[in-house]
């Protein structure tokens, strides 16, 4: 994958001096996703995801991400940060859970029934999420790229990656910012 670059965008915070809320991050992601100049500047790769770093509101971490057909993230969380994302082009599908997990000392958990959510997010649609959010995002299209805008606060301290088989969630890897 290419090395991420940084693209400036508004650092405006809607609530004076306060850390951005999930709603603020969603508003930011919507504004960026609606800007054809920013979205159109992202280079797209037919083989893998591409991304560029954006200036998020109030010190938030933000990314513009390109998804070739069939690309997906695998199950992951955002290390306790809250966030939002919006599809800027194409369509993304999100499978998600919102469940507090122990911070350490476990390798696998059996999930209760009824926790799974499935959302299809076409262009212009998105969602905000809290600190206990785990998800997998994918571009299910067989031939079209998708582009999305993501924002997180506080900036991601880590990302935990999981495997999932039925109702069993297994912690596989913890990534730190210097690794992405």
N, C-alpha and C positions, 0 to 999 in steps of 0.2 A: 504494500500500500504506500501511497505517496506520503511524504512528510507533511504534517499539517502546517498551514500558513495562517497568519492572523489578518482578518479583515475588519476595519473599523465599522462600527454602527453605533447608534445612539446609546449613551450610557444613562439616559434619563430614567429617573425613578419617580413613579407616580405618587408615592407617599413620602413627603419630605424627610430625608435623612434616615429613613428606616430601611432595614434589609428588605429586599424584594420578596413578596409573598408568592405562593404558587399562581395566584391570579395575575400578579404583575408579570411574572415570567411568561404566562400564557399570552398576555397582551403583547409583550415584546415579540414572542415567536410569531404571532399573527401578523404584526406589522412587518417584520422581516420577510415572512413568507409571501406577503403581498407585494413586495418590491421586486419587480422583474429584473432590474439591473443587478441586484445582489444575487438572486437565485440563478440568473443566467450566466454569471461569472464563474460558477463552480465547474471545474473540469470534470467530466464524467468518464469513467473507465468501464468498458464492457466486462471486465474480469472481476473487479472488486469494488468495494465501497471507497469513496473519496470523501474528503472533508476539509473544511477550513475553519479556523477558530474565529469567532466574532467577539466584539466587545459587548458583553452583556450588561444589563441594567444593574446599578448599585453594587458592582463588583461580582456579579454572577458570571459563571462560566457558560459560554454559549458556543454552539457549533452549527454549521450548515453541512449536511451530509447527503451525499449522492448514493443511491441504491440501484445497482444494476438488477436486471430481472433475476429473481430467485435469491437475492441476498437476504441474509437474516443475521440477527445479533446473537442468538442463543439466549438462554435464561440468564438474567443478571439483575443486580440492584445497583444503587447509586451511593453506597457507603453512608447512608443516613442523610443525604441531601434531598431536598424537595425539588421539584422541577416541572417542566412542561415541554411538550413538543407539538408541532403543527406540520402537516403535510403541505409542502409548497407546490409540488407537481406530482402527478401520478396518484398512486393509492398505496397505503401501508395497512397492514393488519397487525394488531397488537393482541397478544394473549397475556393476561396479567393476573397477579395475586396481590392482595394488600393484607399482609400479615406480619406482625412483629416477630422478628427472629432473634434468637440469642446472639449476642455480639461475638462470642467465641466459645470454644470448648465443645463443638459439635461437628460432625461430618455429614450426617444425613438426618432428615426429619420425615415423618409420615404426615402428610397434609390431610386435614378434614375434608369431607365432601362439601361441595357448594362454594368453594373459594374462587374458582376460575371465572374469568371474564374474558369475553372476546369482543373486540371492537374493530370495525373496518373504518378507516379514516381516509376519505378521498381528499383531493386538493381543497385546501382552505379549512379543513377540519383538524382539530387537535384536542389535547386534554392536558390538564394539570394533574399532578399527583403529589402525595405526601412522602414522608420519610420511610415508611414501611412498604414501599412499592417494589415489586419484582415484576419483570416482564421479559417478553421476547417479542421483537418487532421484525417484520419481514415484508419484502416486496414480493407478493405472490404472482405478479405479472410474468408471463412467459416471454414478453418482448419489449416492455416499456420500462425505462428508468423511472425512479421516484426520487424526489428531493424533499428533505425535511429540515426544520429548524428546531434545535434543542437548547434548553437553558436550565441551569442547575444552581441552587444556592443552599448552603455555601458551596464554593467551588469543590468539585469532586475530590474527596480525600482518598478514595479508593473505589474500585468496582469489584464486587464479588461475582464470580461466574459459577453457574450451577448446571448440573445435568438433571434431567427429570425423566423418570420412568413411572408412568401411572401416577399414583399419589405420593411417590417418594422423591423428595428433593435432596440432592447431594451437592455439597460444596466441593467444587473442583479446583478453584484458583482464586487468588486475591491479587489484583493488579493495582499498582500504585501509579500516580501521575507520571513519574519519570519513565514508565513503560509504555505510555501511549502518546 
